[in-house]
Amino acid sequence: MLNDTHICRCIIDGKFQQALGITLECRRLDKLEECILRSDNVMGMLTYCMNISQSFVNRREYRHEVLIFFMHSN
């Protein structure tokens, strides 16, 4: 629950990249879409998400889940 509070606070404060990082770290794909869509720069956030998921998500299976998420969100 504490992570939900952090994510919501970041979104409210307009810190979408920070919120996105927390969602990826906590594996909260349900909040990932909210972080991306509420930002002013959706394409930039998609690019940022792809970059950090490829660079910092160690488990290949989870990176695959993130990619599937992108495919289904289009």
DSSP file with accessible surface (Angstrom, degrees, kcal/mol):
  #  RESIDUE AA STRUCTURE BP1 BP2  ACC     N-H-->O    O-->H-N    N-H-->O    O-->H-N    TCO  KAPPA ALPHA  PHI   PSI    X-CA   Y-CA   Z-CA
    1    1 A M     >        0   0  182      0, 0.0     4,-1.8     0, 0.0     5,-0.1   0.000 360.0 360.0 360.0 -33.1    0.0    0.0    0.0
    2    2 A L  H  >  +     0   0  121      1,-0.2     4,-2.2     2,-0.2     5,-0.1   0.900 360.0  52.5 -62.3 -38.8    2.9    2.4    0.7
    3    3 A N  H  > S+     0   0   80      1,-0.2     4,-2.8     2,-0.2    -1,-0.2   0.872 104.9  55.6 -65.2 -36.0    4.0    2.1   -2.9
    4    4 A D  H  > S+     0   0   37      2,-0.2     4,-2.7     1,-0.2    -1,-0.2   0.915 107.7  49.7 -59.9 -41.7    0.5    3.0   -4.1
    5    5 A T  H  X S+     0   0   91     -4,-1.8     4,-2.6     2,-0.2    -2,-0.2   0.923 111.4  48.3 -63.0 -43.7    0.7    6.1   -2.1
    6    6 A H  H  X S+     0   0   88     -4,-2.2     4,-2.4     2,-0.2    -2,-0.2   0.918 112.4  48.6 -63.1 -44.3    4.1    7.0   -3.6
    7    7 A I  H  X S+     0   0    0     -4,-2.8     4,-2.4     2,-0.2    -2,-0.2   0.949 113.3  46.4 -61.5 -49.0    2.9    6.4   -7.1
    8    8 A C  H  X S+     0   0   47     -4,-2.7     4,-2.7     1,-0.2     5,-0.2   0.910 112.0  51.1 -61.4 -41.6   -0.2    8.5   -6.6
    9    9 A R  H  X S+     0   0  135     -4,-2.6     4,-2.4    -5,-0.2     6,-0.2   0.920 110.2  49.3 -63.3 -42.9    1.8   11.3   -5.0
   10   10 A C  H  <>S+     0   0    8     -4,-2.4     5,-2.8     2,-0.2     4,-0.4   0.920 112.1  48.4 -62.5 -42.4    4.2   11.3   -7.9
   11   11 A I  H ><5S+     0   0    4     -4,-2.4     3,-1.3     1,-0.2    -2,-0.2   0.938 111.9  48.5 -64.2 -45.9    1.4   11.4  -10.4
   12   12 A I  H 3<5S+     0   0  107     -4,-2.7    -1,-0.2     1,-0.3    -2,-0.2   0.899 112.5  49.0 -60.3 -39.4   -0.3   14.3   -8.6
   13   13 A D  T 3<5S-     0   0   78     -4,-2.4    -1,-0.3    -5,-0.2    -2,-0.2   0.466 117.1-114.2 -80.1  -3.0    3.0   16.2   -8.4
   14   14 A G  T < 5S+     0   0   40     -3,-1.3     2,-1.4    -4,-0.4     3,-0.2   0.649  73.9 135.8  79.0  17.2    3.6   15.6  -12.1
   15   15 A K     >< +     0   0  109     -5,-2.8     4,-2.3    -6,-0.2     5,-0.2  -0.521  18.9 157.4 -95.3  69.3    6.6   13.4  -11.5
   16   16 A F  H  >  +     0   0   32     -2,-1.4     4,-2.7     1,-0.2    -1,-0.2   0.846  66.2  53.2 -70.3 -35.9    5.6   10.9  -14.1
   17   17 A Q  H  > S+     0   0  102     -3,-0.2     4,-2.3     2,-0.2    -1,-0.2   0.916 111.2  47.6 -65.9 -40.0    9.0    9.4  -14.8
   18   18 A Q  H  > S+     0   0  108      2,-0.2     4,-2.2     1,-0.2    -2,-0.2   0.930 112.7  48.8 -65.1 -43.3    9.5    8.7  -11.1
   19   19 A A  H  X S+     0   0    0     -4,-2.3     4,-2.5     1,-0.2    -2,-0.2   0.913 110.4  51.6 -61.5 -41.8    6.1    7.2  -10.8
   20   20 A L  H  X S+     0   0    0     -4,-2.7     4,-2.4     1,-0.2    -1,-0.2   0.913 108.1  51.7 -63.0 -41.5    6.8    5.0  -13.9
   21   21 A G  H  X S+     0   0   22     -4,-2.3     4,-2.5     1,-0.2    -1,-0.2   0.915 110.3  48.5 -61.2 -41.6   10.0    3.8  -12.3
   22   22 A I  H  X S+     0   0   26     -4,-2.2     4,-2.7     1,-0.2    -2,-0.2   0.921 109.9  52.1 -65.6 -42.3    8.2    2.9   -9.1
   23   23 A T  H  <>S+     0   0    0     -4,-2.5     5,-3.1     1,-0.2     4,-0.4   0.904 112.1  45.8 -62.9 -39.9    5.5    1.0  -11.0
   24   24 A L  H ><5S+     0   0   10     -4,-2.4     3,-0.8     3,-0.2    -1,-0.2   0.925 113.4  49.1 -67.3 -42.7    8.1   -1.0  -13.0
   25   25 A E  H 3<5S+     0   0  161     -4,-2.5    -2,-0.2     1,-0.3    -1,-0.2   0.887 117.3  41.0 -64.2 -37.0   10.1   -1.8   -9.8
   26   26 A C  T 3<5S-     0   0   40     -4,-2.7    -1,-0.3    -5,-0.2    -2,-0.2   0.414 110.5-122.0 -90.0  -0.4    6.9   -2.9   -8.0
   27   27 A R  T < 5 +     0   0  120     -3,-0.8     2,-0.9    -4,-0.4    -3,-0.2   0.901  57.7 152.6  59.4  45.9    5.6   -4.7  -11.0
   28   28 A R    >>< +     0   0   60     -5,-3.1     4,-1.1     1,-0.2     3,-1.1  -0.656   9.1 163.9-106.0  74.0    2.4   -2.6  -11.0
   29   29 A L  H 3> S+     0   0   35     -2,-0.9     4,-1.1     1,-0.3    -1,-0.2   0.791  72.2  66.4 -63.5 -24.4    1.5   -2.8  -14.7
   30   30 A D  H 3> S+     0   0   99      1,-0.2     4,-0.5    -3,-0.2    -1,-0.3   0.851 107.1  40.2 -65.2 -31.1   -2.0   -1.6  -13.8
   31   31 A K  H <> S+     0   0   37     -3,-1.1     4,-2.2     2,-0.2    -1,-0.2   0.661  99.5  77.0 -89.2 -16.9   -0.5    1.7  -12.7
   32   32 A L  H  X S+     0   0    1     -4,-1.1     4,-2.0     1,-0.2     5,-0.2   0.934  93.5  49.8 -60.1 -45.4    1.9    1.9  -15.6
   33   33 A E  H  X S+     0   0   89     -4,-1.1     4,-3.0     1,-0.2     5,-0.3   0.907 108.8  52.8 -61.8 -40.8   -0.8    2.9  -18.1
   34   34 A E  H  X S+     0   0   57     -4,-0.5     4,-2.1     1,-0.2    -1,-0.2   0.922 107.6  51.4 -61.7 -43.2   -2.0    5.7  -15.8
   35   35 A C  H  X S+     0   0    0     -4,-2.2     4,-0.5     1,-0.2    -1,-0.2   0.909 115.3  42.5 -58.7 -43.1    1.6    7.1  -15.5
   36   36 A I  H >< S+     0   0    6     -4,-2.0     3,-0.8     1,-0.2    -2,-0.2   0.946 116.3  45.0 -71.6 -48.2    1.9    7.2  -19.2
   37   37 A L  H 3< S+     0   0  101     -4,-3.0    -2,-0.2     1,-0.2    -1,-0.2   0.792 110.0  53.8 -72.4 -27.3   -1.5    8.5  -20.1
   38   38 A R  H 3< S+     0   0  130     -4,-2.1    -1,-0.2    -5,-0.3    -2,-0.2   0.627  90.9  94.6 -83.1 -11.3   -1.6   11.2  -17.5
   39   39 A S  S << S-     0   0   11     -3,-0.8     3,-0.3    -4,-0.5   -24,-0.0  -0.325  80.8-125.9 -75.3 162.4    1.7   12.8  -18.6
   40   40 A D  S    S+     0   0  168      1,-0.2     2,-0.4     2,-0.1    -1,-0.1   0.630 104.8  49.3 -79.4 -15.7    1.8   15.7  -21.0
   41   41 A N     >  +     0   0  101      1,-0.2     4,-2.4    -5,-0.1    -1,-0.2  -0.725  62.3 169.2-128.8  79.9    4.2   13.7  -23.3
   42   42 A V  H  > S+     0   0   56     -2,-0.4     4,-2.5    -3,-0.3     5,-0.2   0.922  80.3  48.6 -61.4 -46.3    2.8   10.2  -23.9
   43   43 A M  H  > S+     0   0  131      1,-0.2     4,-2.3     2,-0.2    -1,-0.2   0.915 111.8  50.0 -63.2 -40.2    5.2    9.3  -26.7
   44   44 A G  H  > S+     0   0   25      1,-0.2     4,-2.7     2,-0.2    -1,-0.2   0.894 110.8  49.6 -63.8 -38.7    8.1   10.5  -24.6
   45   45 A M  H  X S+     0   0    9     -4,-2.4     4,-2.8     2,-0.2    -2,-0.2   0.883 109.2  51.8 -69.4 -37.3    6.9    8.4  -21.6
   46   46 A L  H  X S+     0   0   38     -4,-2.5     4,-2.5     2,-0.2    -2,-0.2   0.934 112.3  46.3 -61.9 -44.0    6.5    5.3  -23.8
   47   47 A T  H  X S+     0   0   73     -4,-2.3     4,-2.6     2,-0.2    -2,-0.2   0.931 112.9  49.6 -63.1 -45.4   10.0    5.8  -25.0
   48   48 A Y  H  X S+     0   0   69     -4,-2.7     4,-2.8     1,-0.2     5,-0.3   0.929 111.1  49.8 -59.4 -44.8   11.3    6.3  -21.5
   49   49 A C  H  X S+     0   0    0     -4,-2.8     4,-2.5     1,-0.2     5,-0.2   0.917 110.9  48.6 -62.4 -44.1    9.5    3.2  -20.3
   50   50 A M  H  X S+     0   0   58     -4,-2.5     4,-2.1     1,-0.2    -1,-0.2   0.925 112.8  49.2 -61.5 -43.8   10.9    1.1  -23.0
   51   51 A N  H  X S+     0   0   96     -4,-2.6     4,-1.9     1,-0.2    -2,-0.2   0.935 114.9  41.7 -63.4 -48.1   14.4    2.4  -22.4
   52   52 A I  H  X>S+     0   0   21     -4,-2.8     4,-3.1     1,-0.2     5,-0.6   0.864 112.9  53.5 -73.2 -30.8   14.4    1.8  -18.6
   53   53 A S  H  X5S+     0   0    0     -4,-2.5     4,-1.0    -5,-0.3    -1,-0.2   0.897 113.1  44.1 -68.0 -35.9   12.6   -1.6  -18.9
   54   54 A Q  H  <5S+     0   0   94     -4,-2.1    -2,-0.2    -5,-0.2    -1,-0.2   0.828 122.5  38.6 -73.4 -30.7   15.3   -2.7  -21.3
   55   55 A S  H  <5S+     0   0   82     -4,-1.9    -2,-0.2    -5,-0.2    -3,-0.2   0.836 129.4  21.7 -88.6 -35.5   18.1   -1.3  -19.2
   56   56 A F  H  <5S+     0   0  159     -4,-3.1     2,-0.8    -5,-0.2    -3,-0.2   0.568  92.6  92.6-118.3 -12.5   17.1   -1.9  -15.6
   57   57 A V     << -     0   0   19     -4,-1.0     6,-0.1    -5,-0.6    -1,-0.0  -0.782  51.4-173.2 -87.4 111.8   14.6   -4.8  -15.6
   58   58 A N        +     0   0  146     -2,-0.8     2,-0.6     4,-0.0    -1,-0.2   0.856  58.7  81.3 -76.3 -37.6   16.7   -7.8  -15.0
   59   59 A R     >  -     0   0  107      1,-0.2     4,-2.1     2,-0.0     3,-0.3  -0.591  65.2-154.9 -78.1 119.9   14.2  -10.6  -15.4
   60   60 A R  H  > S+     0   0  189     -2,-0.6     4,-2.3     1,-0.2    -1,-0.2   0.870  93.3  58.2 -60.1 -36.8   13.6  -11.4  -19.0
   61   61 A E  H  > S+     0   0  112      1,-0.2     4,-1.8     2,-0.2    -1,-0.2   0.897 107.1  46.8 -62.6 -40.6   10.1  -12.7  -18.3
   62   62 A Y  H  > S+     0   0    5     -3,-0.3     4,-2.2     2,-0.2    -1,-0.2   0.899 109.0  53.6 -70.8 -39.4    9.1   -9.4  -16.7
   63   63 A R  H  X S+     0   0   56     -4,-2.1     4,-2.4     1,-0.2    -2,-0.2   0.913 108.0  52.5 -57.8 -39.7   10.5   -7.4  -19.6
   64   64 A H  H  X S+     0   0  112     -4,-2.3     4,-2.5     1,-0.2    -2,-0.2   0.911 106.5  52.4 -62.2 -41.4    8.4   -9.6  -21.9
   65   65 A E  H  X S+     0   0   92     -4,-1.8     4,-2.4     2,-0.2    -1,-0.2   0.894 108.6  50.7 -60.8 -41.3    5.3   -8.8  -19.8
   66   66 A V  H  X S+     0   0    0     -4,-2.2     4,-2.1     2,-0.2    -2,-0.2   0.924 110.3  49.3 -63.8 -43.1    6.0   -5.1  -20.2
   67   67 A L  H  X S+     0   0   58     -4,-2.4     4,-2.0     1,-0.2    -2,-0.2   0.912 110.4  50.2 -63.3 -40.8    6.3   -5.5  -24.0
   68   68 A I  H  X S+     0   0   60     -4,-2.5     4,-2.3     1,-0.2    -1,-0.2   0.912 106.6  56.4 -62.7 -40.1    3.0   -7.4  -24.0
   69   69 A F  H  X S+     0   0   35     -4,-2.4     4,-1.6     1,-0.2    -2,-0.2   0.927 107.0  49.0 -55.9 -45.2    1.5   -4.6  -22.0
   70   70 A F  H  X S+     0   0   20     -4,-2.1     4,-0.6     1,-0.2    -1,-0.2   0.897 109.4  52.0 -63.5 -40.1    2.5   -2.1  -24.7
   71   71 A M  H >< S+     0   0  136     -4,-2.0     3,-0.5     1,-0.2    -1,-0.2   0.894 113.2  44.0 -64.6 -38.1    1.1   -4.3  -27.5
   72   72 A H  H 3< S+     0   0  152     -4,-2.3    -1,-0.2     1,-0.2    -2,-0.2   0.707 106.0  61.3 -80.7 -20.8   -2.3   -4.5  -25.7
   73   73 A S  H 3<        0   0   46     -4,-1.6    -1,-0.2    -5,-0.2    -2,-0.2   0.593 360.0 360.0 -83.7  -9.2   -2.4   -0.9  -24.8
   74   74 A N    <<        0   0  162     -4,-0.6    -3,-0.1    -3,-0.5    -1,-0.1   0.140 360.0 360.0 -82.2 360.0   -2.4    0.3  -28.5
